[in-house]
Structure formats: C-alpha cells, structure tokens
C-alpha cells in the first residue's frame, strides 16, 4: 500500500473543487455546487482559515479528500470536528482510503482533546451508512436538520 494523507496546500483548490463536484454528482446534488476554486483558495488558505482539508494520495496521485472545520458543544464545553465532505475516487474504494481519512481526523480529535467527530450522511446512501457504522458511527435519527438560505436567509437577516 502506498497511501499518504497530507494537509491541503495553496494550489490544491482546483483539485478540491473537482472532488467536490464528483461527490455532488454521486449524491445527485450537482445543481447545488456554486463554489469556485477561488472561493476554496480564499477560505482554505487565507489569512485566518476557518475550514481545513486533507488530501489522500495513492502512489503520489490524489484520490480523495476530507474537508472539515471545528465546532463547539455547549453541552460538553469542548470543541469538536465537523466533517463536511469525505470522498474517495470510485476506482480506489475498498483500499482503506476512506477509513484512513476518518482515522486521521479521529486522531486529531484525540490529540487536541476534542469532544466530538460528526458529519451528515444521506439516508439513501446505504454503502456509506454501513461503512460509518462499521467504524463506530452512531446514526442520530432523533435530530432534524434545519437550513435557511437564499431569499429566506436574506429576509431573516434583514429583520
């Protein structure tokens, strides 16, 4: 096995955007991707980044990524990590790359004494649900996601 996980670096924004688009296509959400490479470059590598990314490379070739940021639990009184996106090229699945990306972030949680490691998974994505459960993930079915965006966000923000 020739797997390496590295922090994304300036110049990786186009690669990360390609991974995001591939993930969106898999999730049947391509119509929602409006981010640009410039957006990612600014937010990942600007003066005070609020979002971070790890790149998985197999034999030196980028094959996946994990994009994440810190959260905070008032109940625990501790920070955690929110995994926004995890993607491995379909031709490279089954080689432990997704698990390695999860392990990398779990290790960060342990090293930094963080309280949680969380993410969403689409309810129809049975392969991912099965994988996450096999890693110790617990589905939080009692929670309902809430989102405000577009015109509704503008209206609420103008109130």
C-alpha positions as CSV (number, residue, x, y, z in Angstrom):
1,X,0.0,0.0,0.0
2,X,1.3,3.5,-0.9
3,X,-1.2,5.7,0.9
4,X,-0.4,9.2,2.3
5,X,-2.6,11.7,3.9
6,X,-1.4,15.3,3.7
7,X,-2.8,18.7,4.5
8,X,-4.1,20.6,1.5
9,X,-1.9,23.4,0.4
10,X,-2.2,26.5,-1.7
11,X,-2.7,25.5,-5.3
12,X,-4.9,22.5,-4.4
13,X,-8.2,24.4,-4.7
14,X,-8.9,23.2,-8.2
15,X,-8.3,19.6,-7.2
16,X,-10.5,20.0,-4.2
17,X,-13.3,21.6,-6.3
18,X,-13.0,18.6,-8.7
19,X,-13.5,16.2,-5.7
20,X,-16.5,18.3,-4.5
21,X,-18.1,18.1,-7.9
22,X,-17.5,14.4,-8.1
23,X,-19.1,14.0,-4.7
24,X,-22.0,16.2,-5.7
25,X,-22.6,14.1,-8.8
26,X,-22.6,10.9,-6.7
27,X,-25.0,12.4,-4.3
28,X,-27.2,13.7,-7.1
29,X,-26.6,17.3,-6.0
30,X,-24.5,18.7,-8.8
31,X,-27.1,21.5,-9.3
32,X,-26.2,22.8,-5.8
33,X,-22.4,23.3,-6.4
34,X,-21.7,27.0,-6.9
35,X,-18.3,27.2,-5.2
36,X,-15.3,28.2,-7.3
37,X,-11.6,27.4,-6.9
38,X,-11.1,31.0,-5.9
39,X,-13.7,30.5,-3.0
40,X,-11.8,27.5,-1.8
41,X,-8.4,29.1,-2.2
42,X,-9.6,32.1,-0.1
43,X,-11.3,30.0,2.6
44,X,-8.7,27.2,3.0
45,X,-5.6,29.3,2.6
46,X,-6.4,32.8,3.5
47,X,-5.1,34.8,6.5
48,X,-7.3,33.1,9.1
49,X,-8.8,29.9,7.6
50,X,-12.0,28.6,9.2
51,X,-12.1,25.4,7.1
52,X,-9.4,22.7,6.5
53,X,-8.8,19.9,4.1
54,X,-6.8,16.7,4.0
55,X,-5.8,15.1,0.7
56,X,-5.4,11.3,0.3
57,X,-2.8,10.3,-2.2
58,X,-2.2,6.8,-3.5
59,X,1.3,6.3,-5.1
60,X,1.6,10.1,-5.2
61,X,-1.7,10.6,-7.0
62,X,-4.6,12.5,-5.3
63,X,-7.5,10.0,-4.9
64,X,-9.7,11.5,-2.2
65,X,-10.2,14.3,0.4
66,X,-11.8,15.2,3.7
67,X,-12.9,18.8,4.2
68,X,-13.7,19.8,7.8
69,X,-14.0,22.6,10.4
70,X,-14.1,23.0,14.2
71,X,-17.4,23.0,16.0
72,X,-18.3,23.7,19.6
73,X,-20.6,21.7,22.0
74,X,-22.0,23.8,24.8
75,X,-23.1,20.6,26.5
76,X,-19.6,19.2,26.6
77,X,-17.8,22.6,26.9
78,X,-15.4,21.4,24.2
79,X,-14.7,21.8,20.5
80,X,-15.2,19.0,18.0
81,X,-14.7,18.4,14.3
82,X,-17.5,18.6,11.7
83,X,-16.6,16.6,8.6
84,X,-18.3,18.5,5.7
85,X,-17.2,16.2,2.9
86,X,-15.5,12.9,2.5
87,X,-14.8,11.5,-0.9
88,X,-12.7,8.7,-2.4
89,X,-12.5,8.2,-6.2
90,X,-14.7,5.2,-7.0
91,X,-11.9,3.3,-8.7
92,X,-9.9,3.5,-5.4
93,X,-12.6,2.4,-3.0
94,X,-12.1,-0.7,-0.9
95,X,-8.4,0.1,-0.3
96,X,-8.8,1.7,3.2
97,X,-8.5,5.3,1.9
98,X,-11.9,6.5,3.4
99,X,-11.0,4.8,6.7
100,X,-7.6,6.4,6.7
101,X,-9.1,9.9,6.2
102,X,-11.5,9.2,9.1
103,X,-8.7,7.8,11.3
104,X,-6.6,10.9,10.5
105,X,-9.4,13.2,11.8
106,X,-10.2,11.0,14.8
107,X,-6.5,11.1,15.8
108,X,-6.7,14.9,15.6
109,X,-9.7,14.8,17.9
110,X,-7.8,12.7,20.4
111,X,-4.6,14.7,20.2
112,X,-6.5,18.0,20.7
113,X,-8.8,16.6,23.3
114,X,-11.9,17.4,21.2
115,X,-15.2,16.0,22.3
116,X,-17.0,15.0,19.1
117,X,-16.4,14.0,15.5
118,X,-19.6,14.4,13.5
119,X,-21.0,14.5,9.9
120,X,-24.1,14.0,7.8
121,X,-24.8,11.1,5.5
122,X,-27.7,10.9,3.1
123,X,-30.4,8.5,4.3
124,X,-30.3,6.6,0.9
125,X,-26.6,6.1,0.9
126,X,-26.5,2.6,2.4
127,X,-22.9,1.8,1.5
128,X,-21.7,4.9,3.4
129,X,-24.1,4.2,6.3
130,X,-22.8,0.7,6.6
131,X,-19.2,1.9,6.4
132,X,-19.7,4.6,9.0
133,X,-21.4,2.1,11.4
134,X,-18.5,-0.3,11.0
135,X,-16.2,2.4,12.2
136,X,-18.3,3.1,15.3
137,X,-20.5,5.8,13.9
138,X,-24.0,6.1,15.5
139,X,-26.8,7.5,13.5
140,X,-28.5,10.5,15.2
141,X,-32.1,9.9,13.8
142,X,-33.7,12.0,16.5
143,X,-32.3,15.2,15.1
144,X,-33.8,17.1,12.2
145,X,-31.5,19.3,10.1
146,X,-32.6,22.9,9.6
147,X,-31.4,25.2,6.8
148,X,-32.1,28.7,5.9
149,X,-30.6,30.0,2.7
150,X,-31.3,32.2,-0.4
151,X,-34.2,34.6,-0.1
152,X,-35.3,33.2,3.3
153,X,-31.8,34.0,4.7
154,X,-31.8,37.4,3.2
155,X,-35.3,38.1,4.7
156,X,-34.3,36.8,8.2
157,X,-31.0,38.8,8.0
158,X,-32.8,42.0,7.1
159,X,-35.2,41.7,10.0
